Amino acid sequence: MIAVNRVRLLITILMLLVSMGSILACIRPAYSGEAGGCGGGGGVAIEQECNTEEVTITGLTDVTVISVVTNDGTVVTFEQTFARSFGAECLIATAAFGSELSPEVQILRGFRDGAVMKTKAGSAFMIAFNSWYYSFSPYIATYIGQHPVDAMMTRLLLYPFIAIMFATARVYAIMDHYPEVAVLVSFLMASGLIGGFYFGLPFGIARWRIRRFRRFRHLGSQPVLEKPLAIALLGAIGTLILGEIFSSPGALILSTWIVVVSTMSLSAMVLSNLIVLSFEREYGSRRS
């Protein structure tokens, strides 16, 4: 029994880590094309493909794109400036990776604009998400842009999230004939993986370490919130379906948020309990 629990734990962790690593290997080839194109600028006729494209972020409002092209062996440089529309950018990811044209940022934007925003449930969710996200992200993005070390750490933290979004986009593409169903499955998949990886895994290890002390032995030993969260999730899915049928923006905004938050919380708690139970049984058998 102990061996089975240990294997189950290792499989759960490895499925998260290995699948994310393999997905990341596909990110750059899948999004290697230059955004915005290199077909011209300033009346320059381009006869060959672009050699390089460099993007400089000058602030939260403007982006200057400097494209270097080869035309009959001559290097030609031209500039284009684009105004950013507030609420349309992935500010933290853009600051971390240095460009809104980076493949990593394009994965996030592509899934959001090409899939989520084209559904009623997805667009309703993004209304509330943008209100929350853009209330603090400009300040974090400005800080990250000014501190290279923190930008590097942010990139490391974002890679699993980007991999999850990449995998979720692939699942959505399989079900895109039924976009409203696909976006609900995407919500459940992405929220479950994010909750398990970012919260369940570290929280479970921390709980196990704390409970090794005798005075904390019974801390969180009984599941308390799992059942209410499961009920809330099922209720939110039912409300989402009704919101889809009656085209109720309010019901869709509320239900999608509850679906995402309850799925993240439930995934984190289940994985955390699994980690604690597996470790305690293994170390308990060793002591006996």
C-alpha positions as CSV (number, residue, x, y, z in Angstrom):
1,M,0.0,0.0,0.0
2,I,2.8,2.4,0.9
3,A,4.6,1.6,-2.4
4,V,1.4,2.3,-4.3
5,N,0.9,5.6,-2.7
6,R,4.6,6.5,-3.3
7,V,4.3,5.6,-7.0
8,R,1.1,7.6,-7.3
9,L,2.7,10.6,-5.8
10,L,5.7,10.4,-8.1
11,I,3.6,9.9,-11.1
12,T,1.5,13.0,-10.3
13,I,4.6,15.2,-9.8
14,L,6.4,13.8,-12.9
15,M,3.3,14.2,-15.1
16,L,3.3,17.9,-14.2
17,L,7.0,18.5,-14.5
18,V,7.9,16.3,-17.5
19,S,4.9,17.3,-19.6
20,M,5.6,20.9,-19.0
21,G,9.2,20.4,-20.0
22,S,8.3,18.6,-23.2
23,I,5.7,21.2,-24.0
24,L,8.2,24.0,-23.6
25,A,10.4,22.3,-26.1
26,C,7.7,23.0,-28.7
27,I,7.1,26.6,-27.8
28,R,9.6,28.4,-30.0
29,P,9.2,26.3,-33.2
30,A,5.4,26.7,-33.0
31,Y,5.7,30.5,-32.7
32,S,8.8,31.3,-34.6
33,G,7.2,33.7,-37.1
34,E,7.7,37.4,-36.7
35,A,4.7,39.2,-35.5
36,G,3.6,42.2,-37.5
37,G,5.6,41.0,-40.6
38,C,8.7,42.5,-42.2
39,G,7.2,43.4,-45.5
40,G,8.2,47.0,-45.5
41,G,8.5,50.2,-43.8
42,G,9.4,53.7,-44.8
43,G,9.0,52.8,-48.5
44,V,11.8,50.3,-48.5
45,A,11.5,47.4,-51.0
46,I,12.5,44.1,-49.3
47,E,13.8,41.3,-51.5
48,Q,14.9,38.9,-48.7
49,E,13.6,37.7,-45.4
50,C,14.3,39.6,-42.2
51,N,17.6,38.7,-40.5
52,T,16.7,40.0,-37.1
53,E,13.9,41.9,-35.4
54,E,14.5,43.7,-32.1
55,V,11.8,45.1,-29.9
56,T,12.4,47.8,-27.4
57,I,9.8,48.5,-24.7
58,T,9.9,52.3,-24.0
59,G,7.1,52.3,-21.4
60,L,3.7,51.0,-20.7
61,T,2.2,53.1,-23.4
62,D,4.5,52.7,-26.5
63,V,6.5,50.0,-28.1
64,T,9.2,50.9,-30.7
65,V,10.0,48.1,-33.2
66,I,13.4,48.3,-34.9
67,S,13.6,45.9,-37.8
68,V,16.8,45.2,-39.6
69,V,16.4,43.8,-43.1
70,T,18.7,42.8,-45.9
71,N,18.1,44.4,-49.3
72,D,20.8,43.6,-52.0
73,G,23.3,43.1,-49.2
74,T,22.5,46.5,-47.6
75,V,21.3,46.7,-44.0
76,V,18.3,48.9,-43.8
77,T,16.8,50.1,-40.5
78,F,13.4,51.6,-39.9
79,E,11.2,52.2,-36.9
80,Q,7.6,51.8,-36.2
81,T,5.8,52.9,-33.1
82,F,2.5,51.4,-31.9
83,A,0.3,52.7,-29.2
84,R,-0.7,50.1,-26.6
85,S,-4.4,49.8,-25.8
86,F,-4.9,49.4,-22.1
87,G,-6.1,45.9,-21.1
88,A,-4.8,44.3,-24.3
89,E,-1.3,43.5,-23.2
90,C,0.2,40.8,-21.0
91,L,2.3,43.3,-19.1
92,I,4.1,41.1,-16.6
93,A,5.0,38.5,-19.2
94,T,6.1,41.2,-21.7
95,A,8.3,42.9,-19.1
96,A,9.8,39.5,-18.1
97,F,10.6,38.4,-21.6
98,G,11.5,41.8,-22.9
99,S,9.1,41.9,-25.8
100,E,5.5,41.5,-26.6
101,L,6.6,39.7,-29.8
102,S,8.4,37.0,-27.8
103,P,7.1,33.5,-28.5
104,E,6.1,33.1,-24.8
105,V,4.0,36.2,-24.8
106,Q,2.4,35.3,-28.1
107,I,1.3,32.0,-26.7
108,L,-0.6,33.8,-23.9
109,R,-2.1,36.5,-26.2
110,G,-2.9,34.0,-29.0
111,F,-4.9,31.7,-26.7
112,R,-6.7,34.6,-25.1
113,D,-7.5,36.5,-28.3
114,G,-7.9,33.6,-30.6
115,A,-9.9,31.3,-28.3
116,V,-11.1,32.6,-25.0
117,M,-12.3,36.0,-26.1
118,K,-14.3,34.5,-29.0
119,T,-16.7,32.7,-26.5
120,K,-19.4,34.2,-24.3
121,A,-18.0,32.5,-21.2
122,G,-14.4,33.4,-21.9
123,S,-15.1,37.1,-22.7
124,A,-17.2,37.4,-19.5
125,F,-14.4,35.9,-17.5
126,M,-11.8,38.3,-19.1
127,I,-13.9,41.3,-18.1
128,A,-13.5,40.5,-14.4
129,F,-10.0,39.2,-14.9
130,N,-8.8,42.4,-16.6
131,S,-10.3,44.6,-13.8
132,W,-8.3,42.5,-11.3
133,Y,-5.1,42.0,-13.3
134,Y,-4.5,45.5,-14.5
135,S,-5.1,47.0,-11.1
136,F,-1.6,45.9,-10.1
137,S,0.3,44.5,-13.2
138,P,1.5,47.9,-14.5
139,Y,3.5,48.5,-11.3
140,I,4.9,45.0,-11.2
141,A,5.8,45.2,-14.9
142,T,7.6,48.5,-14.4
143,Y,9.6,47.1,-11.5
144,I,10.5,43.9,-13.5
145,G,11.6,46.0,-16.5
146,Q,14.1,47.9,-14.3
147,H,15.6,44.8,-12.5
148,P,17.1,42.1,-14.7
149,V,17.6,39.6,-12.0
150,D,13.9,39.8,-11.0
151,A,13.0,39.6,-14.6
152,M,14.9,36.3,-14.9
153,M,13.2,34.9,-11.8
154,T,9.8,35.9,-13.1
155,R,10.6,34.1,-16.4
156,L,11.3,30.9,-14.4
157,L,8.1,31.3,-12.6
158,L,6.1,31.9,-15.8
159,Y,7.4,29.0,-17.8
160,P,5.2,26.4,-16.1
161,F,2.2,28.7,-16.5
162,I,3.0,29.3,-20.2
163,A,3.3,25.5,-20.7
164,I,-0.1,25.0,-19.1
165,M,-1.6,27.6,-21.4
166,F,0.1,26.0,-24.4
167,A,-1.3,22.6,-23.5
168,T,-4.8,24.0,-22.8
169,A,-4.8,25.8,-26.1
170,R,-4.1,22.4,-27.8
171,V,-7.0,20.8,-26.0
172,Y,-9.2,23.7,-27.0
173,A,-8.2,23.3,-30.6
174,I,-9.4,19.7,-30.5
175,M,-12.8,20.8,-29.3
176,D,-13.1,24.1,-31.2
177,H,-16.2,22.9,-33.0
178,Y,-18.0,23.5,-29.7
179,P,-16.3,26.6,-28.4
180,E,-18.4,27.1,-25.3
181,V,-17.8,23.6,-24.2
182,A,-14.1,23.9,-25.1
183,V,-13.6,27.0,-23.1
184,L,-15.2,25.4,-20.0
185,V,-12.9,22.4,-20.4
186,S,-10.0,24.8,-20.8
187,F,-11.0,26.6,-17.6
188,L,-11.1,23.3,-15.7
189,M,-7.8,22.0,-17.1
190,A,-5.8,25.2,-16.7
191,S,-7.1,26.0,-13.3
192,G,-6.5,22.4,-12.0
193,L,-2.9,22.4,-13.3
194,I,-2.1,25.9,-12.0
195,G,-3.6,25.1,-8.6
196,G,-1.8,21.8,-8.3
197,F,1.6,23.0,-9.5
198,Y,1.8,26.5,-8.0
199,F,-0.1,25.9,-4.7
200,G,-0.7,22.2,-4.1
201,L,2.9,21.0,-4.6
202,P,4.7,23.5,-2.3
203,F,1.8,23.6,0.2
204,G,1.8,19.8,0.5
205,I,5.5,19.7,1.1
206,A,5.3,22.5,3.7
207,R,2.4,20.8,5.5
208,W,4.3,17.6,5.7
209,R,7.4,19.3,7.1
210,I,5.4,21.2,9.7
211,R,3.4,18.1,10.8
212,R,6.6,16.2,11.5
213,F,6.7,18.2,14.8
214,R,4.6,16.6,17.5
215,R,2.6,19.7,18.4
216,F,1.4,20.1,14.8
217,R,0.8,16.4,14.1
218,H,-3.0,16.8,13.7
219,L,-2.8,20.1,11.8
220,G,-5.0,19.8,8.7
221,S,-5.4,16.0,9.1
222,Q,-9.1,16.0,8.2
223,P,-10.4,17.3,4.8
224,V,-12.6,20.3,5.6
225,L,-13.0,22.4,2.5
226,E,-13.0,19.8,-0.3
227,K,-16.7,19.0,-0.2
228,P,-17.9,22.6,-0.1
229,L,-15.5,23.5,-2.9
230,A,-16.8,20.6,-5.0
231,I,-20.4,21.7,-4.4
232,A,-19.5,25.3,-5.3
233,L,-17.8,24.0,-8.5
234,L,-20.8,22.0,-9.6
235,G,-23.1,24.9,-8.8
236,A,-21.0,27.3,-10.8
237,I,-21.0,25.0,-13.8
238,G,-24.8,24.8,-13.6
239,T,-25.0,28.6,-13.3
240,L,-22.6,28.9,-16.3
241,I,-24.8,26.7,-18.4
242,L,-27.9,28.8,-17.5
243,G,-25.9,31.9,-18.2
244,E,-25.1,30.6,-21.7
245,I,-28.7,29.6,-22.4
246,F,-30.2,33.0,-21.3
247,S,-27.1,35.1,-22.4
248,S,-26.7,36.6,-18.9
249,P,-23.4,38.5,-18.6
250,G,-23.7,38.7,-14.9
251,A,-24.2,35.0,-14.4
252,L,-21.3,34.2,-16.7
253,I,-18.9,36.5,-15.0
254,L,-19.8,35.2,-11.6
255,S,-19.9,31.5,-12.6
256,T,-16.6,31.5,-14.5
257,W,-14.8,33.1,-11.6
258,I,-16.2,30.6,-9.2
259,V,-15.3,27.7,-11.6
260,V,-11.7,28.9,-11.9
261,V,-11.1,29.7,-8.2
262,S,-12.8,26.6,-6.9
263,T,-11.0,24.3,-9.3
264,M,-7.7,25.8,-8.4
265,S,-8.4,25.5,-4.7
266,L,-9.7,22.0,-5.0
267,S,-6.8,20.8,-7.1
268,A,-4.3,22.4,-4.7
269,M,-6.0,20.7,-1.7
270,V,-6.3,17.3,-3.2
271,L,-2.6,17.2,-4.3
272,S,-1.5,18.6,-1.0
273,N,-3.4,15.9,0.9
274,L,-1.9,13.3,-1.4
275,I,1.6,14.5,-0.7
276,V,1.1,14.6,3.0
277,L,-0.5,11.2,3.2
278,S,2.1,9.5,1.0
279,F,5.1,10.9,2.9
280,E,3.6,10.2,6.3
281,R,2.8,6.6,5.5
282,E,6.3,6.1,4.0
283,Y,8.1,7.6,6.9
284,G,5.8,6.1,9.4
285,S,6.6,2.6,8.1
286,R,10.3,3.3,8.3
287,R,10.0,4.4,12.0
288,S,8.1,1.2,12.8
